[in-house]
């Protein structure tokens, strides 16, 4: 088959720094063919814009499953549109559906639905009562206490009985202790019903399970300083654990809440204090936290008014990274690390071709950022089916001007 080459030239942000160069992608295979010096002749020639290896989101709820009961608020097609809008070229989809993927048959049935996505999608398999590892290599997700959906546990003892069978597996933990959640369920605010102690105790237990059963562990959407300190200490002991943080826990805190926005700002775990938020930002910068992961969780506005937790985040991933650069002095290499390289080290365990570097043989999916083109987030520019964002009204200092998926260009 003749190769169909797409060429782009500009400032490449890669593992060894930033340098002006030329990338050639075979649109048939979707892989990078060459990376070399610019020639001045290409399909796209950029000036000051930045070409990153495609951003990867390890924590997405695209809602669609085999019963299609939640397609009204998102599906794999619309989630992929939102991802491309935010500069995300691949994501891993969470399992807390009304029909969760918990065995080989249900996993393959849901996997078939991902074919409509324009970006690569890997699925987490859910861990629940009486589940067992699948016959293929997949990432797993466990909800330690009640959240959205029915795939959760009621006690640590109940969870450990199941985890024994998953020795050596890759497991991501939603860390909120069910006993503490039960004890606080009648408190007056969402933040009080899901206190930081629930997260801290659950992280302790997750780290214990990771060590005891030789798990490849990931702690999802970290939100409290004390929890990050526990993870930092575990890493110093060479425990096999990595950590996520979500944009909303970095940008907002409890001081952002008002009667007008409290419903839309509800998520699990909830917003924390400004002390927690600032600590999370610094922990992400220095590498204690490994990735940004959006926890994209689309719901209708009507559902939010009824107390449903979760916020849509895919559309704003790329613009959010420019806020880290301009407002918190993250370097381009920092963004490369937390949005492309580190997430790829997780994702590549479950894909046929590697992501995370602009290098021959790697997937030719790229994120192009213009740091000189601010973007105001308004409903009209969003691609998520639920059509709203917690960031509406926010102007980010830069924007995604182009997302390239395996050599195919999606521009603004």
C-alpha positions as CSV (number, residue, x, y, z in Angstrom):
1,X,0.0,0.0,0.0
2,X,1.3,3.4,-0.9
3,X,2.0,5.7,2.0
4,X,-0.2,8.8,2.4
5,X,2.0,11.2,4.3
6,X,0.8,14.2,6.3
7,X,3.6,16.7,7.3
8,X,3.5,19.4,10.0
9,X,6.3,21.7,11.0
10,X,6.6,23.8,14.1
11,X,7.9,23.9,17.7
12,X,7.9,20.3,18.9
13,X,7.7,19.7,22.7
14,X,9.2,16.3,23.4
15,X,11.0,14.3,26.0
16,X,14.3,16.1,25.4
17,X,12.9,19.7,25.3
18,X,11.5,22.0,22.7
19,X,12.9,22.3,19.1
20,X,11.6,23.4,15.8
21,X,11.2,20.4,13.6
22,X,9.2,18.4,11.0
23,X,6.8,15.5,11.7
24,X,5.7,13.1,9.0
25,X,2.7,10.8,9.7
26,X,1.6,8.0,7.6
27,X,-2.2,8.4,7.4
28,X,-2.7,4.8,6.5
29,X,-1.0,3.3,9.5
30,X,-1.6,6.4,11.8
31,X,2.1,6.2,12.9
32,X,4.9,8.7,12.9
33,X,7.2,8.0,10.0
34,X,9.9,10.6,10.5
35,X,10.9,13.4,12.8
36,X,13.6,15.6,11.4
37,X,14.7,19.2,10.5
38,X,12.1,21.5,8.9
39,X,12.2,21.9,5.2
40,X,9.8,24.9,4.8
41,X,7.3,22.7,2.8
42,X,4.6,20.9,4.7
43,X,0.8,20.5,4.9
44,X,0.8,22.7,8.0
45,X,3.6,25.1,8.9
46,X,3.2,26.7,12.3
47,X,5.0,29.8,13.8
48,X,4.9,30.1,17.6
49,X,2.3,27.4,18.2
50,X,3.4,24.4,20.3
51,X,3.1,20.8,19.1
52,X,2.8,18.3,21.9
53,X,2.4,14.5,21.8
54,X,-1.3,14.1,22.0
55,X,-2.8,14.7,25.5
56,X,-4.3,11.6,27.2
57,X,-7.1,11.5,29.7
58,X,-7.1,8.5,32.0
59,X,-10.4,9.2,33.7
60,X,-13.5,9.7,31.5
61,X,-17.2,8.8,31.9
62,X,-18.6,8.7,28.4
63,X,-21.9,7.2,29.8
64,X,-22.7,4.9,26.9
65,X,-23.1,1.2,27.6
66,X,-25.0,-1.7,26.0
67,X,-28.4,-0.6,27.4
68,X,-28.0,3.0,26.1
69,X,-29.9,4.3,29.1
70,X,-27.6,7.3,29.5
71,X,-26.9,8.2,25.9
72,X,-29.0,11.3,26.3
73,X,-26.1,13.0,28.1
74,X,-23.1,11.6,26.3
75,X,-22.0,8.7,24.1
76,X,-18.7,7.6,22.6
77,X,-19.1,9.8,19.5
78,X,-19.9,13.0,21.4
79,X,-17.3,12.3,24.1
80,X,-14.7,11.9,21.3
81,X,-15.8,15.3,19.8
82,X,-15.4,16.9,23.2
83,X,-12.0,15.2,23.6
84,X,-10.7,16.5,20.3
85,X,-12.1,20.0,21.2
86,X,-9.9,19.8,24.3
87,X,-6.8,18.4,22.6
88,X,-7.3,14.9,24.0
89,X,-6.3,12.1,21.5
90,X,-7.1,9.1,23.7
91,X,-8.9,8.3,26.9
92,X,-9.7,5.5,29.3
93,X,-13.4,5.0,30.0
94,X,-14.8,4.3,33.5
95,X,-17.0,1.2,34.2
96,X,-19.8,2.5,36.5
97,X,-22.5,2.2,33.9
98,X,-26.0,0.9,34.4
99,X,-24.7,-2.2,32.7
100,X,-21.1,-2.4,33.8
101,X,-18.3,-4.2,32.0
102,X,-17.3,-6.8,34.7
103,X,-16.5,-9.9,32.7
104,X,-15.2,-10.9,29.3
105,X,-18.6,-10.9,27.6
106,X,-19.8,-7.5,29.0
107,X,-16.4,-6.0,28.4
108,X,-16.4,-7.0,24.8
109,X,-19.9,-5.8,24.3
110,X,-19.1,-2.3,25.6
111,X,-15.8,-2.3,23.6
112,X,-17.8,-2.7,20.4
113,X,-19.5,0.6,21.1
114,X,-16.2,2.5,21.3
115,X,-15.7,2.0,17.5
116,X,-17.8,5.1,16.9
117,X,-15.2,7.2,18.7
118,X,-12.8,9.3,16.7
119,X,-10.1,9.0,19.4
120,X,-8.7,5.8,20.9
121,X,-10.7,4.4,23.8
122,X,-9.5,1.8,26.3
123,X,-12.0,0.5,28.9
124,X,-11.6,-0.1,32.6
125,X,-13.3,-3.3,33.8
126,X,-15.3,-2.9,37.0
127,X,-14.6,-4.7,40.2
128,X,-17.6,-5.6,42.3
129,X,-19.0,-8.3,44.5
130,X,-18.1,-11.7,43.1
131,X,-16.1,-10.4,40.1
132,X,-12.9,-12.0,38.9
133,X,-10.1,-10.9,36.6
134,X,-10.8,-11.0,32.9
135,X,-8.9,-13.4,30.5
136,X,-7.2,-10.4,28.8
137,X,-5.0,-7.7,30.0
138,X,-7.2,-4.7,31.0
139,X,-7.1,-1.9,33.6
140,X,-9.6,-2.2,36.5
141,X,-11.5,0.3,38.6
142,X,-12.8,-0.1,42.1
143,X,-15.2,2.2,43.9
144,X,-14.4,1.8,47.6
145,X,-17.7,3.5,48.7
146,X,-21.0,4.8,47.2
147,X,-20.6,7.2,44.3
148,X,-22.5,7.4,41.0
149,X,-23.8,4.0,40.0
150,X,-24.2,0.7,41.9
151,X,-20.6,-0.7,41.4
152,X,-19.2,-0.1,44.9
153,X,-18.4,-1.8,48.2
154,X,-19.8,-1.3,51.7
155,X,-16.7,-2.2,53.8
156,X,-13.0,-2.7,53.5
157,X,-13.4,-6.3,54.5
158,X,-15.8,-6.9,51.7
159,X,-13.4,-5.3,49.2
160,X,-10.4,-7.2,50.3
161,X,-12.1,-10.5,49.8
162,X,-12.6,-9.7,46.1
163,X,-9.1,-8.0,45.6
164,X,-7.3,-11.2,46.6
165,X,-8.1,-12.6,43.1
166,X,-6.6,-9.6,41.4
167,X,-3.0,-10.0,42.5
168,X,-0.6,-8.2,40.1
169,X,-3.3,-6.4,38.2
170,X,-3.6,-2.7,37.4
171,X,-6.2,-1.3,39.7
172,X,-7.4,2.3,40.0
173,X,-9.0,3.3,43.3
174,X,-11.8,5.8,44.0
175,X,-10.8,6.5,47.5
176,X,-13.7,7.3,49.8
177,X,-14.3,5.1,52.9
178,X,-17.8,3.7,52.9
179,X,-18.1,3.7,56.7
180,X,-17.2,7.3,57.1
181,X,-19.6,8.2,54.2
182,X,-22.4,6.4,56.0
183,X,-21.6,8.1,59.3
184,X,-21.8,11.5,57.7
185,X,-24.7,11.0,55.2
186,X,-27.1,13.3,57.1
187,X,-24.7,16.3,57.2
188,X,-26.0,19.5,55.7
189,X,-23.6,20.0,52.8
190,X,-22.0,17.8,50.2
191,X,-18.5,18.7,51.5
192,X,-19.5,17.6,55.1
193,X,-21.1,14.4,53.8
194,X,-17.9,13.4,52.1
195,X,-15.2,14.7,54.5
196,X,-11.5,14.6,53.8
197,X,-11.1,11.8,56.5
198,X,-13.0,9.5,54.2
199,X,-10.4,10.0,51.4
200,X,-7.5,9.8,53.8
201,X,-8.6,6.5,55.4
202,X,-9.4,5.0,52.0
203,X,-6.0,5.9,50.6
204,X,-4.4,4.2,53.6
205,X,-6.4,1.1,52.8
206,X,-5.7,1.3,49.0
207,X,-1.9,1.6,49.7
208,X,-2.1,-1.4,52.0
209,X,-3.9,-3.5,49.3
210,X,-1.4,-2.4,46.6
211,X,1.5,-3.6,48.8
212,X,-0.2,-6.8,50.0
213,X,-1.4,-8.0,46.6
214,X,1.4,-6.6,44.5
215,X,-1.0,-4.4,42.6
216,X,-0.1,-1.8,40.0
217,X,-2.1,1.0,41.8
218,X,-3.5,4.3,40.8
219,X,-5.2,6.7,43.2
220,X,-7.9,8.6,41.3
221,X,-8.8,12.3,41.6
222,X,-6.8,13.1,44.7
223,X,-8.2,16.2,46.6
224,X,-6.5,16.5,50.0
225,X,-3.1,17.4,51.1
226,X,-2.8,14.6,53.7
227,X,-3.7,12.0,51.1
228,X,-0.9,13.2,48.8
229,X,1.5,13.1,51.6
230,X,0.6,9.4,52.2
231,X,1.2,8.7,48.5
232,X,4.5,10.5,48.5
233,X,5.7,8.4,51.4
234,X,4.5,5.3,49.7
235,X,6.5,6.2,46.6
236,X,9.6,6.8,48.7
237,X,9.1,3.2,49.9
238,X,9.1,2.1,46.2
239,X,5.4,1.1,46.3
240,X,4.0,0.7,42.8
241,X,1.5,3.6,42.9
242,X,0.7,6.6,40.8
243,X,-1.8,9.4,41.4
244,X,-4.3,11.6,39.4
245,X,-5.6,15.1,40.0
246,X,-8.6,16.7,38.2
247,X,-8.7,20.2,36.9
248,X,-11.6,21.2,39.2
249,X,-9.6,20.4,42.3
250,X,-6.8,22.5,41.0
251,X,-8.8,25.5,39.9
252,X,-11.7,25.7,42.4
253,X,-11.9,25.3,46.2
254,X,-14.6,25.6,48.8
255,X,-14.2,29.4,48.6
256,X,-15.5,29.2,45.1
257,X,-18.9,27.8,46.2
258,X,-22.1,29.9,46.4
259,X,-25.8,29.3,46.5
260,X,-25.9,29.9,42.8
261,X,-23.2,27.4,41.8
262,X,-23.2,24.8,44.5
263,X,-25.3,22.2,42.5
264,X,-23.1,22.5,39.4
265,X,-19.9,22.3,41.4
266,X,-20.9,19.1,43.2
267,X,-18.5,16.2,42.5
268,X,-17.0,13.2,44.3
269,X,-14.7,13.8,46.1
270,X,-15.9,17.4,46.7
271,X,-14.0,20.6,46.5
272,X,-11.6,21.1,49.4
273,X,-9.8,24.1,51.1
274,X,-7.5,26.6,49.4
275,X,-4.7,25.0,51.3
276,X,-5.4,21.6,49.7
277,X,-5.8,23.2,46.3
278,X,-2.5,25.0,46.4
279,X,-0.7,21.9,47.7
280,X,-2.2,19.8,44.9
281,X,-0.8,22.3,42.3
282,X,2.7,22.1,43.7
283,X,2.5,18.3,44.1
284,X,1.6,18.1,40.4
285,X,4.5,20.4,39.4
286,X,7.1,18.5,41.3
287,X,5.9,15.0,40.2
288,X,4.3,13.6,43.4
289,X,1.1,13.6,41.4
290,X,1.7,12.0,38.0
291,X,-1.2,13.1,35.8
292,X,-4.0,15.4,35.1
293,X,-7.2,13.3,34.6
294,X,-10.4,15.1,34.1
295,X,-13.0,12.8,35.6
296,X,-15.2,14.0,32.8
297,X,-18.7,13.2,34.1
298,X,-21.5,14.7,32.0
299,X,-24.9,15.1,33.5
300,X,-27.8,17.3,32.4
301,X,-28.4,20.6,34.3
302,X,-31.7,19.1,35.6
303,X,-29.8,16.2,37.1
304,X,-27.4,18.5,38.7
305,X,-30.2,20.4,40.4
306,X,-31.3,17.1,41.9
307,X,-27.9,16.5,43.5
308,X,-26.1,14.3,41.0
309,X,-22.3,14.5,41.3
310,X,-19.9,15.1,38.4
311,X,-18.9,17.7,35.9
312,X,-18.0,17.7,32.2
313,X,-14.3,18.4,31.6
314,X,-13.0,17.1,28.3
315,X,-13.7,20.2,26.2
316,X,-11.5,22.3,28.5
317,X,-8.5,20.0,29.0
318,X,-6.1,21.8,26.7
319,X,-7.1,25.4,27.6
320,X,-6.7,24.4,31.3
321,X,-3.1,23.4,30.8
322,X,-2.3,27.0,29.5
323,X,-3.6,28.3,32.9
324,X,-1.1,26.1,34.7
325,X,1.6,27.6,32.4
326,X,0.7,31.2,32.7
327,X,-0.7,31.4,36.3
328,X,1.4,28.8,38.1
329,X,4.7,28.8,36.1
330,X,4.5,25.2,34.8
331,X,7.1,24.7,32.1
332,X,6.3,23.2,28.7
333,X,8.1,20.1,29.9
334,X,5.9,19.9,32.9
335,X,2.8,19.9,30.7
336,X,4.4,17.3,28.4
337,X,5.0,15.1,31.4
338,X,1.6,15.3,33.1
339,X,-0.6,15.4,30.0
340,X,1.2,13.2,27.5
341,X,4.3,11.2,28.6
342,X,3.1,10.0,32.1
343,X,-0.5,9.2,31.0
344,X,1.0,7.3,28.0
345,X,3.1,5.1,30.4
346,X,-0.2,3.9,31.8
347,X,-2.2,3.7,28.6
348,X,0.5,2.0,26.5
349,X,0.1,-1.2,28.7
350,X,-3.3,-1.6,27.0
351,X,-2.8,-0.4,23.4
352,X,-1.2,-2.0,20.3
353,X,0.9,1.1,19.4
354,X,2.6,3.5,21.8
355,X,1.6,7.1,22.6
356,X,3.4,9.8,24.6
357,X,6.4,10.8,22.4
358,X,6.9,12.4,19.0
359,X,9.1,9.6,17.7
360,X,9.2,7.2,14.8
361,X,6.8,4.3,15.3
362,X,4.7,6.2,17.8
363,X,1.0,7.0,17.2
364,X,0.7,10.2,15.1
365,X,-1.7,11.9,17.3
366,X,-0.8,15.5,18.4
367,X,-2.1,18.4,20.4
368,X,-1.3,21.9,19.1
369,X,-1.5,24.8,21.6
370,X,-1.4,28.5,20.9
371,X,-0.3,30.3,24.0
372,X,-1.1,33.7,22.4
373,X,-4.7,32.9,21.7
374,X,-6.9,33.2,24.8
375,X,-10.3,31.4,24.8
376,X,-13.4,32.3,26.8
377,X,-15.4,29.2,27.7
378,X,-19.0,29.6,26.6
379,X,-21.7,27.0,25.9
380,X,-21.5,27.5,22.2
381,X,-18.0,26.2,21.8
382,X,-18.5,23.0,23.8
383,X,-18.9,19.6,22.1
384,X,-20.1,17.5,25.0
385,X,-23.7,16.5,24.6
386,X,-24.7,17.9,28.0
387,X,-23.7,21.4,26.7
388,X,-22.4,23.0,29.9
389,X,-19.1,23.5,31.8
390,X,-18.1,24.6,35.3
391,X,-15.6,26.8,33.5
392,X,-18.2,28.8,31.6
393,X,-17.2,32.5,31.8
394,X,-13.5,31.7,32.4
395,X,-11.0,33.0,29.9
396,X,-8.0,30.7,29.6
397,X,-4.7,32.3,28.4
398,X,-4.2,29.9,25.5
399,X,-6.2,27.5,23.4
400,X,-6.1,24.3,21.4
401,X,-6.0,25.3,17.7
402,X,-5.6,21.9,16.3
403,X,-5.9,18.2,17.3
404,X,-4.3,15.6,15.0
405,X,-5.6,12.0,15.2
406,X,-3.4,9.5,13.5
407,X,-2.5,12.0,10.8
408,X,-6.0,13.4,10.4
409,X,-6.3,17.1,11.2
410,X,-9.1,18.5,13.3
411,X,-8.7,22.3,13.3
412,X,-10.6,25.2,14.9
